[in-house]
Amino acid sequence: MTDRDQSYDVSDALPSALTTQFVADQDPYCLAKLLALTSTASTVKSTIDAMSANGGTNQTIGLHWGWLSLLQQAPLNAPAEDVNNVYQHVIILFTDGQNTVNRWNGDGSMTSSSTERGKIDTRMEALCTAVKAKNTTIYTVQLDDGTGVSPVLPKCASGSANFFMLSNPSEIDAAFTQIGTSISKLRVSK
């Protein structure tokens, strides 16, 4: 898949016409297929294990599909939520570097101009704002690839405590444990 036409690339609007559909384009750098929500840990693990880093980084499309996976509508059709329970919608966006490409800008490398990368991050910021406006909490986790802190990921996170900058892969488990603990805290209100 690739980015939807603008402004649908930052929207949860249900595809309804050719101009709002998802462009059918299997990127040669993304060989793993999208996995809808599942509670089967072995399926998640095998999907992750099948992935390999290659090409540029399109964080926006990753966040967009994460958001769409939470919705009870096409194309992924999340399971219905039990009306007797309170649900917390959470997205954890994990990346190994900077946001370097989308359908319109960038060549997938850090050699893209700062103007091009700025345009990519502007689309990402618009999507982050839209997702958070729909009561979805965003955690962003960046494993530094040597290029430093992303200009967009700290802003995208739902607060400064929800952004994690990791300098070493050995820090991944601790970051995800902290996120899991934060998500699992019960809140009782009257």
C-alpha positions, 0 to 999 in steps of 0.5 A, spaced: 500 500 500 501 507 499 499 513 501 492 515 500 490 521 496 491 528 499 487 529 504 485 522 505 492 520 507 490 524 514 483 522 515 479 516 517 474 517 512 471 510 509 473 509 502 467 510 498 469 512 491 475 511 486 479 518 489 478 516 496 480 508 495 487 506 497 492 506 492 494 498 490 501 499 490 505 493 493 512 497 495 518 493 493 521 495 500 515 492 504 515 485 503 511 483 509 503 484 508 499 488 513 496 484 519 489 486 522 488 486 529 489 479 532 490 476 539 494 471 537 501 472 539 505 467 535 502 470 528 504 477 531 511 474 532 512 471 525 509 477 522 515 481 525 520 476 524 518 476 516 520 483 516 527 486 514 529 493 514 530 496 507 529 502 503 526 509 506 521 510 512 514 512 511 512 513 518 506 517 516 503 511 512 505 506 518 501 511 523 495 511 518 494 504 518 495 503 525 489 508 526 485 504 521 486 498 524 482 500 530 476 502 526 470 498 525 470 499 518 473 497 511 478 496 510 480 492 516 474 492 520 476 491 527 472 487 532 466 490 535 467 493 542 463 490 548 458 496 550 459 494 557 467 495 557 471 502 556 476 501 551 483 505 550 485 506 543 493 506 543 498 506 537 505 505 538 509 507 532 516 504 533 521 506 528 529 506 526 530 513 524 527 519 520 521 520 516 524 520 509 519 518 504 511 519 502 508 518 495 509 525 494 516 527 497 523 524 499 527 519 496 527 515 502 534 517 504 537 522 509 540 526 502 533 528 501 532 536 501 530 539 508 524 542 504 522 535 502 523 532 509 519 538 512 513 536 507 513 529 509 513 531 516 508 536 515 503 531 513 505 526 519 503 532 524 496 533 520 495 525 521 498 525 528 493 531 530 487 527 527 488 521 530 489 524 537 483 528 536 479 522 536 481 520 543 487 515 541 493 515 545 500 515 541 506 513 543 512 514 539 519 510 539 525 512 535 531 507 535 536 512 533 540 510 526 545 516 528 541 522 525 538 524 532 531 525 534 526 526 529 523 533 528 516 530 528 515 524 533 516 528 539 510 532 537 506 526 534 506 523 541 500 524 546 505 528 551 512 528 552 512 522 557 509 518 550 516 519 546 522 514 547 528 516 544 533 509 544 540 509 543 541 502 543 537 496 541 538 493 548 533 499 550 527 496 546 524 491 552 524 497 557 521 502 553 515 497 551 515 495 558 514 502 560 509 503 555 505 496 557 505 498 564 502 505 563 497 502 558 495 497 563 494 502 569 486 502 571 483 509 572 476 509 576 472 515 575 465 517 578 
